[in-house]
């Protein structure tokens, strides 16, 4: 149906291609990003390292079926993450995050602090700040200013995935991006 409406062929990309495209979005949105790109969507979590000079480690692109629409426990997500051998070497890296769930958390944090600007792209948080914000979101079951109504039901599961990822990484900083696959 989409091909007929658009009058063009449609190709479904692989998880690895999605990870690479997310990294390309990060590279187009930041000057010399270095760290790990994490794109959390409804069906999957894509991870890929980016090195100095905007070098994307394409051979390390990975897609896990741990999106927030999949009802995995934190332990289940952690087991999926354990299958990525190179992930153990990414501790204390900057984490560039892509996707609506991440942006919703950043927006809620910005609203909580009451600045007059709500630009999420390039906004960063420490690990402690992110955990505190996720605690508030969980305590209110997603019912918090800044979280879009349509996203609220999925926030608890998304936070499970994020907590498992953060436990494996201990990133030095979390940097939010409005750029990703589309860009």
C-alpha positions in Angstrom: 0.0 0.0 0.0 2.8 2.4 0.8 4.5 1.8 -2.5 1.2 2.5 -4.3 0.6 5.7 -2.4 4.2 6.9 -2.7 4.7 5.6 -6.2 8.2 4.4 -5.2 9.6 1.2 -4.0 9.9 0.7 -0.2 12.8 -1.2 1.3 12.7 -2.3 5.0 16.2 -1.7 6.5 18.0 -4.2 8.7 18.7 -3.5 12.3 22.4 -3.0 11.5 21.5 -0.4 8.8 19.3 1.4 11.3 22.2 1.6 13.8 24.5 3.0 11.0 21.9 5.5 10.0 21.4 6.6 13.6 25.2 7.1 13.8 25.1 9.1 10.6 22.4 11.3 12.1 24.6 11.9 15.2 27.6 12.7 13.0 25.5 15.2 11.0 24.2 16.8 14.2 27.4 17.1 16.3 30.9 18.4 15.8 33.3 15.4 16.2 31.1 13.1 18.3 33.0 10.4 20.1 31.2 7.7 22.0 28.4 5.2 21.7 25.1 5.8 19.8 22.0 4.2 21.3 18.8 4.3 19.3 15.8 3.0 21.4 12.7 2.4 19.4 9.5 0.4 19.9 10.8 -2.9 18.6 14.6 -2.6 19.0 17.7 -1.1 20.5 20.5 -0.2 18.1 24.1 0.4 19.3 27.1 1.5 17.4 30.4 3.2 18.4 31.6 6.5 16.7 35.2 7.5 16.9 37.2 10.6 16.4 36.9 12.0 12.9 33.3 10.8 12.7 34.4 7.3 12.0 31.4 4.9 12.4 32.3 1.4 13.4 29.9 -0.2 10.9 31.2 -3.8 11.6 30.1 -3.3 15.3 26.6 -2.2 14.5 24.1 -4.2 16.5 20.3 -4.4 16.8 18.7 -6.1 19.8 15.0 -7.0 20.1 14.8 -4.9 23.3 12.6 -2.1 22.2 10.1 -0.6 24.7 7.2 -2.4 23.1 8.8 -5.8 24.0 8.0 -6.7 27.6 11.4 -7.8 28.7 12.6 -7.6 32.3 15.7 -5.6 33.1 17.5 -9.0 33.5 16.3 -10.1 30.1 17.6 -6.9 28.5 20.9 -7.3 30.4 21.3 -10.8 28.9 20.8 -9.5 25.4 23.4 -6.8 26.1 25.8 -9.5 27.4 25.9 -11.0 23.9 27.8 -7.9 22.6 31.4 -8.7 23.3 32.7 -5.2 22.5 30.2 -3.5 24.8 32.5 -4.2 27.8 35.1 -1.8 26.3 32.8 1.2 26.1 32.7 2.1 29.8 32.9 5.8 30.7 32.2 6.8 27.1 29.8 9.6 26.1 26.4 8.1 25.2 24.6 9.8 22.3 20.9 8.8 22.5 18.4 8.8 19.7 14.6 8.3 19.8 11.4 9.7 21.1 11.7 8.0 24.6 15.1 9.6 25.2 13.8 13.0 24.0 10.7 12.7 26.3 12.9 12.1 29.3 15.1 15.1 28.4 12.0 17.3 27.9 10.5 16.3 31.2 13.8 17.1 32.9 14.0 20.5 31.2 10.4 21.3 32.2 11.2 20.3 35.8 14.1 22.8 35.9 11.8 25.4 34.3 14.1 27.1 31.8 12.5 29.1 29.1 14.0 27.0 26.3 13.1 23.4 25.6 15.6 22.5 22.9 16.6 18.8 23.5 19.2 18.5 20.7 22.7 18.7 22.3 21.2 18.8 25.9 23.3 16.6 28.2 22.8 15.0 31.6 24.9 13.1 34.0 24.2 9.5 34.9 22.8 10.6 38.3 20.5 13.3 36.8 19.1 10.7 34.3 18.5 8.2 37.1 16.8 10.8 39.2 14.5 11.8 36.3 13.7 8.2 35.5 12.8 7.6 39.2 10.3 10.5 39.0 8.8 9.2 35.8 8.4 5.7 37.1 6.9 6.9 40.4 4.3 8.7 38.5 3.8 6.0 35.9 4.8 8.3 33.1 2.3 11.0 34.1 4.7 13.9 34.2 4.8 17.2 32.4 7.0 16.9 29.3 6.1 13.3 28.5 3.7 13.2 25.6 0.4 11.5 26.4 0.9 8.9 23.7 4.3 7.9 25.1 3.3 7.7 28.8 2.1 4.1 28.7 5.5 2.9 27.3 7.8 4.8 29.7 8.0 2.2 32.4 9.2 -0.5 29.9 11.5 2.0 28.2 13.1 2.8 31.5 13.7 -0.9 32.2 15.7 -1.0 28.9 17.6 2.2 29.6 18.5 1.1 33.2 19.9 -2.2 31.9 21.9 -0.3 29.2 23.2 2.2 31.7 24.2 -0.5 34.2 26.4 -2.1 31.5 28.0 1.2 30.3 28.3 3.7 33.1 28.6 6.5 30.5 30.5 9.7 31.4 27.7 11.8 29.9 24.3 11.3 28.2 23.9 13.6 25.1 20.4 13.8 23.6 19.9 14.1 19.9 17.1 15.2 17.7 19.0 13.8 14.8 18.9 10.1 13.9 17.7 7.8 11.1 15.6 10.4 9.3 18.5 12.8 9.1 
